[in-house]
Amino acid sequence: MISGGGTGGHIYPAIAIANSWKEKYPASEILFVGALGKMEMQKVPEAGYKIKGLPVAGLQRSLTLENLKFPFKLMKSLTQASQIIREFKPDAVVGVGGYASGPVLYAAQRSGIPTLVQEQNSYAGLTNKILAKKAKKICVAYPGMDQFFPAERIAYTGNPVRKDILDLIGKREKAMLNFGLDLEKKTLLVLGGSLGARTLNLAVLRDMQKLEVEGYQVLWQCGKYYYEEMKSKLEDSGLASIRLYEFIREMDLAYAAADVIVSRAGALSVSELSLVGKPVIFIPSPNVAEDHQTKNALAYVTHDAALLLKDSEAVGSLQQKVESLLRDSDLCAKLGRNIKNLAKPNAANAIVTEIHQLIK
């Protein structure tokens, strides 16, 4: 049983673990448990797996009516999680973070079923810190996580990512053709996540004219919240070297096309980019718990494996930072080499091995 979700950063690693387990043990039965109304309820069935939903939700930061419902939703979710576990009888339960993982792993631990926590970030979330106290194994993506978890139960596996990005060799020409880009020009890839990042979009919007004048082209995933607004602004600009997308599905081709990448620093993005091995400028989101995106980015910046641009400085400074990097081939090569050295390409298989050992 695999539980958690809420964002792509939790869902895609969970699916990668399931796929790897299914490859190795095809006769197994896998059940996901997610939160009703969250994106896992759509994405998991699309990947070919069964999922059950719990009514659990998170606490809002401000005082709202929804917060008054929180204890009732939590109690109902705990009851339903216990029932699902009794019916499914899992040999092991994996929690990847997100609302549903709390009640499911708690119920599993009370039933004596071995549990494994997969922590994607460099700064552990509160739920995972609580669940890890009784978890048999904690799989992490960053060194130094013994500040949050018992060292003897930690496995440094990395974050599971999509297989298609493991090999980008020979894909550049196909990528340029796919996105209608010029093979002779250097390409900036901007990624703000599936929903979008306002700061990144405003920064590109402000600097795209200058970037085109300097001979660069931009492949830009602006997110579904901002697509119509950005599309309208782009149509008015008359620029020809900007390719705007709400969401890029062919991420292997996007990475193959890129010379420099600008990205948020969510755990999954950071892990994918380490496998890609290209120069990256991280602009961490300031709107996440414990400022964990900045901590994710700094784990790479301190190894000379990426550059960091503060969210508060991005609008107005992006173009200069990008151009400076694109003109410095030695720095590009060093950043690409160093970030690749931090990659964990076999993370999903490593986690599957840990789960199997728990069951044995």
KAKA-V971978 format. One record per helix or strand of 2 or more residues. SS is the DSSP state (~ for helix, > for strand). FROM is the first residue (numbers start at 1). LEN is the number of residues. If there is no record, write none. Layout:
SS,FROM,LEN  SS,FROM,LEN
This chain:
>,2,2  ~,8,17  >,31,5  ~,40,7  >,50,5  ~,65,24  >,93,3  ~,99,12  >,115,5  ~,126,6  >,137,4  ~,145,3  ~,151,3  >,154,3  ~,163,3  ~,172,8  >,187,5  ~,198,16  >,217,5  ~,227,11  >,242,4  ~,251,7  >,260,4  ~,267,10  >,279,4  ~,289,13  >,307,2  ~,311,16  ~,329,13  ~,347,13
